Amino acid sequence: MPGLLLPCEAGVSVRDRARVSLIGCELVDNARGVEAFDRSRVTLIGCEVWSNRHEGILVHDGAYLEAISSRVGPGNETGVLLRGSARIFLHDCTFRDSPGVWLWGKGRR
């Protein structure tokens, strides 16, 4: 699938203009659970992102992440990190024992 890189240090790494939806997934024991770059678009529905060594979710430079009814943590160094012009939409999500949302640069929430 173009734009979806596996294997990588992340559970899922999405680049370019790829669009990926994950439903009911567990992203565990990676450097990062999910990383989105460029103008990619990631949707998490009912997912769990926990026990990753760095960020549970990294959204970088123009990428967009939507998480619905998902859980971030425990065990991530950071829950969600936005960098550059990243955008996120969180609806009915839970953060447990991970720092919540960190903005770095021009991120919006």
Backbone hydrogen bonds, N-H to C=O, Kabsch-Sander energy under -0.5 kcal/mol:
donor,donor_aa,acceptor,acceptor_aa,energy
4,L,1,M,-1.8
5,L,3,G,-0.6
5,L,13,S,-2.4
6,L,4,L,-0.6
11,G,32,R,-2.3
12,V,33,G,-1.4
13,S,5,L,-0.7
14,V,35,E,-2.8
15,R,3,G,-2.5
18,A,15,R,-1.9
20,V,41,R,-2.6
22,L,43,T,-3.2
24,G,45,I,-2.8
27,L,48,E,-2.9
28,V,26,E,-0.6
29,D,50,W,-0.8
29,D,51,S,-0.9
31,A,9,E,-2.7
32,R,9,E,-1.0
33,G,55,E,-1.2
34,V,56,G,-1.6
35,E,12,V,-2.4
36,A,58,L,-2.6
37,F,14,V,-2.6
39,R,16,D,-0.9
40,S,37,F,-2.1
41,R,18,A,-2.4
42,V,64,Y,-2.6
43,T,20,V,-2.4
44,L,66,E,-3.0
45,I,22,L,-2.6
46,G,68,I,-2.7
48,E,25,C,-2.7
49,V,71,R,-2.7
50,W,27,L,-1.4
50,W,48,E,-0.5
51,S,74,P,-2.4
53,R,30,N,-2.7
54,H,31,A,-2.5
56,G,78,T,-2.6
57,I,79,G,-1.6
58,L,34,V,-2.6
59,V,81,L,-2.7
60,H,36,A,-2.7
61,D,83,R,-1.1
63,A,60,H,-1.1
64,Y,40,S,-2.2
65,L,87,R,-2.1
66,E,42,V,-2.6
67,A,89,F,-2.7
68,I,44,L,-3.0
69,S,91,H,-2.6
71,R,47,C,-2.7
72,V,94,T,-3.1
73,G,49,V,-3.1
73,G,71,R,-0.5
75,G,97,D,-1.0
77,E,52,N,-0.7
77,E,54,H,-1.8
78,T,54,H,-1.4
79,G,99,P,-2.7
80,V,100,G,-2.5
81,L,57,I,-2.6
82,L,102,W,-3.0
83,R,59,V,-2.5
84,G,104,W,-1.4
86,A,83,R,-1.2
87,R,63,A,-2.1
88,I,108,R,-0.8
89,F,65,L,-2.1
91,H,67,A,-2.6
94,T,70,S,-2.2
96,R,72,V,-2.6
96,R,94,T,-0.5
102,W,80,V,-3.0
104,W,82,L,-2.3
108,R,86,A,-1.4
